Amino acid sequence: MLVLFTGVSGASAHAALTGTDPQDGSVLKSEPRRVTLTFSESIGLLDDSFRVLTPENRRVHTGEPSHADDRSDTASVTLPRGLGTGTFTVAWRVVSADSHPVSGAFTFSIGKPSATTAPLPSAAASNPASTGLYDIARYAAYSGLALLIGAATFVLGCGHRGSVRRLLLTGWWTLLGSTLALLLLRGPYERGTGLGDALDPSILSDTLTSRPGIVLVARLALLAAAVLVPLRAPLRDRSPGPAVLVPGGLLALGLAVTWAAAEHASAGIQVPVAMVSSVLHLLAMAVWLGGLTALLSALHRPAEPVAPAVVTRFSRLALVSVAVLAATGVYQSWRGLGSWDALTSTSYGRLLLVKVAAVALLLAGAAFSRRWTARLATPRATVTVPAGRVPVTVPAGGPGGTREGTDGPGEERVTEPDAAEDRQDGRTEDGHDAAAGGTIDAGQRQGLRRSVLAEVTVGILVLMITTMLTGTQPGRAAEETAAATAAADHPASSTTTVPFDVGTPGGHGKVQVELSPGRVGENEVQAVIFGPDGGIATVPELRITFTLESQQVGPIDAEITDKGGYWTSDTLTLPLPGTWTMKTTVRTTDVDQVTVERKVRVS
């Protein structure tokens, strides 16, 4: 159940390549006019999305990348004439709908395969410096958001009267700086190029007009607006009203949306539900972890005592945050994993298991902190009595009337006035606001500080793992990619049964034709003839041809030969995918023969 609880702002995303035209490894009789890729979701194109290399490793001058037939889940590029023969390499790179780049490569041959000096690029080709700095900026952005929202919530929602200005400024500046860094590094990150491209005007212009760039600019605008909210917040004099809470809440919501609109939730299945879930998950994380950091900072300031009521309010708020995290985590883990097998068979699933362990530690720390909070729910106050009376410690806010105390066996018992009678000005004997429920003594402060520090430490680890998960291909998409790759590498053969009858006694039967692998390129054909009695029969001649009428290709003769009991050919080359017409001609005597047509699918 913990794996469901620890969902992240992720989902079934990262576009999976589902098909290529020409097919990977196919052998074509003539030059293709274009290269087309098909993906599992919509993708974005780059100026350098395609690189086509000749067998001699020379780059082919292609056209501009575009979407085939205006379909956003395709990428296509035209090829020039006169390519020649041999094996060509196609390296490609696109951007998923969730803003993460996806790349890969495949080969096809014209005429016949040949040796090639072109290296096959890695599917994860990227520049280490650009990718590393981009990831660091993403970590910093999450941390800045948690500090900003968490510290503000600790003051506005929990009633803390101490100063958290330093935390607010740290969170604001961290989020601002990381957002600017993400905006500059976005271009090199998408293209897999070096840091020198970060300030390239054309690349920066492309970034600003892309969806990730627009989202980052919106985040900067929200941060600029957030500057006005703390200046208007009456943190010390009175509780904040709607004039502060409403714009503050809207800014927090807007900042969370800038993540959901550019991450996994924006692509895949059930996008509207996923967007809402992602926003709630992120806000709950920020309130919990950022609030813990603010509480830890306050506990390290003896000059600004933390009221037990503040700790109690935050404990309740943290409990609500955990409930929200649990509900959204259930949904997002299901959406991201797709199956239980993905937990161990994909990088996303294994990383999620690591987060399970980290969150378990975090919950253990939270439970320990709640024990300290429970002790603070009934704070104790020391009442100073006149000379001759014995000072005693009684529960603050206890039942009215008189209280009696003694300093030991045999001593005179004294009656003490209720503490509330001495708080006519609304303040306790030690000068603190009575509404705050007193203050936390040194022992309580130290114990609570230790437990909160442990929570914050583990929380930072959870935040790092969460950031890694948002940059990892979800299990559902990884399984889709693996299935598409397996289908391309091991396509299923097709078997067609063709009945025939030449109109003479004993001149009927059936031909069983197997086409393997049944895809574009070289194929093997095997045929077995069965007579009227169901046994294997022999005939003087068997001929099989293939025609793709929609493209006016064919007929292509399979040129099968008799191998004694069966007929076979391994030289059939089918250049295009589609529904082909297979014509089977069976000759039983010198003058008796029949031709039968059947449709076969070539992928």
C-alpha positions, 0 to 999 in steps of 0.5 A, a space after each residue: 500500500 505504501 507504493 500507492 501512498 508515495 505517488 509523485 507528480 508523474 504519469 504515463 508519459 515520455 513518448 514511446 516510438 511505435 513505428 518507423 517508415 521505413 521499418 528498422 532493418 528493412 531492405 528497399 528496392 527503391 529510394 524512399 521519399 521521406 522518413 516518418 516516425 510514429 509515437 504513442 503521444 503527441 511530440 514536439 519537433 526541433 530544428 535538428 530532429 533528424 540526422 540521416 547518415 550515408 554508409 560513409 557517415 556523410 550527412 544527408 541534406 534533408 528537408 525541414 522536420 514536420 508532422 505527417 498528415 498534420 498528426 501531432 504524434 508523428 515526425 517526418 522529414 523528406 529525403 533528396 533523390 540520388 541517395 544511392 545504395 547501402 545501409 543508411 542510419 537515421 538518428 532522431 530526437 523529439 520532445 515529449 508532450 511532458 517536456 522531456 526529450 526522447 531520442 533514438 536511431 535505426 537503419 534501413 537499406 536501399 538495394 541491399 545491406 552494406 557495411 557502414 561507418 556511421 555510428 549508431 547513436 545512443 538512445 539517451 544521447 545528451 550532453 552531460 554538462 547541460 543535463 546535469 545542470 538542468 537537473 540541479 536547477 530542477 532540484 533547486 526549483 522544488 526546494 525553493 517552492 517548498 520553502 516559499 509555500 511552507 514558510 508562508 503557510 506556517 505563518 498565515 495558517 498556523 499563527 506563528 508570530 515569529 520572523 520567517 522572513 529569511 526563509 521566505 526570501 531564501 525560497 523566493 530567490 532560490 525559485 527565481 534563480 532556478 527558474 531563470 536557469 531552467 529557461 536558459 538551459 532548456 534549449 541545450 537540454 532539449 537538443 543534447 548540446 553544450 552549454 554554449 547554446 544557452 545564450 544562443 538567441 535563436 535557441 532562446 527564442 525557440 524556448 520562449 515560444 515553446 510550452 515549457 518556456 511559456 510555463 517558466 515565464 508564467 512562473 517568473 511573473 507569479 514570483 514577481 507578484 508574490 513580492 507584494 503579498 509578504 509586504 501586506 501581511 500583518 504578521 505580528 499585529 493581528 491575524 491575516 485576513 482575506 486580503 492576504 490569504 486569497 491572493 497568497 493562496 492563488 499564487 501558490 496554486 498558480 506556481 503549482 500549476 506551472 509544474 503540472 502543465 510541463 511535467 508528466 501530468 500534462 501527457 498520457 491518459 486522463 490528463 484533466 484528472 492528472 493535472 488536478 492530482 499533480 497540483 494537489 500533490 505538489 501543494 501538500 508536499 510544499 506545505 508539509 516539508 516547507 512547514 517542517 523547515 519553518 518549524 525547525 527554524 523557529 525552534 532554533 530561535 530562543 528569543 522568539 518562543 514558539 507557542 504550543 498552539 502553533 505546533 498543534 495547528 501545524 501538526 493538524 495541517 501536516 496530517 491533512 497534507 499526508 491525507 492529500 498525499 495519500 489520495 493523490 499518490 494512489 492515483 498517480 502511482 497507478 497512472 505511472 506504473 500501469 502494472 505491478 511488474 513495472 515495479 521491478 522491471 522498469 527504472 521508474 518502478 525501482 526508483 519508486 520502491 526507494 521512495 517507499 523506504 524513504 517515506 516510511 522513514 519520514 512517517 516514522 519521524 512524523 509519528 515521533 513528532 506527534 508524540 511531542 505535539 500531544 504533550 504540548 496540547 496541555 502545557 503547564 504553567 508555573 504560578 508564583 504565590 505570595 510569601 508564605 505560600 508554596 509555588 506549585 505547577 498546575 495545568 494551565 486552563 484547568 478547571 476553575 475554583 481553588 487548587 491546593 498544594 503542599 511542599 511535602 508530607 506533614 506540611 501545611 496545605 495552601 489554596 492557590 487562586 486559579 491562574 485565569 484570575 491573574 490574567 485579567 489583561 489577557 497575558 500569562 504571568 511570564 508575559 506571553 499571549 494567553 491565546 497562544 497557550 503558553 510557551 515551550 520549555 527548553 526540554 520540550 524545545 530540544 526534543 521537538 527540534 531533534 524529531 523535526 530535524 530528522 523529518 526535514 533530513 529525510 524529507 530532503 531525500 524524498 524531495 530529491 527522489 521525487 525530482 528524479 522520478 519526474 525526469 524518469 520514463 514512467 513504467 507504463 510508457 516504458 512497457 509500451 516502448 518495450 512492447 513496440 520494440 519487441 514487436 519490431 524485433 520479433 514480428 509475428 509471421 502470418 499463415 494463410 490457408 488457400 483452398 483450390 479446385 481445378 475442376 477435375 476428379 481429385 483436383 482440389 485441396 488447399 495450400 498453407 502459405 506462411 509469410 515470415 516475418 510479414 513486414 517490410 523488407 526481406 521475407 521468407 515464404 513456405 508453402 505446403 499443399 494438402 490433397 483431398 484426403 488431407 495428406 501432403 500432395 505434390 503438384 508440378 508447379 506452384 507460383 505465388 505473387 504479391 501485389 500492393 494495388 493501392 501503391 501500384 506495386 507488383 506483382 512480385 514473384 516469390 520464386 518459390 522452389 520445390 524442396 520435396 514435400 514443401 515449397 520455399 523461398 527466402 528472397 522475397 522483398 516487400 518494399 512497403 507496408 499495407 494490405 497486399 494481394 497474394 495470388 496462389 497459382 496451383 497447376 495439377 497437370 499440364 493443362 489444369 491449373 487455378 489461381 486463388 487470391 487472398 489478402 495478407 497484411 504486411 507491417 
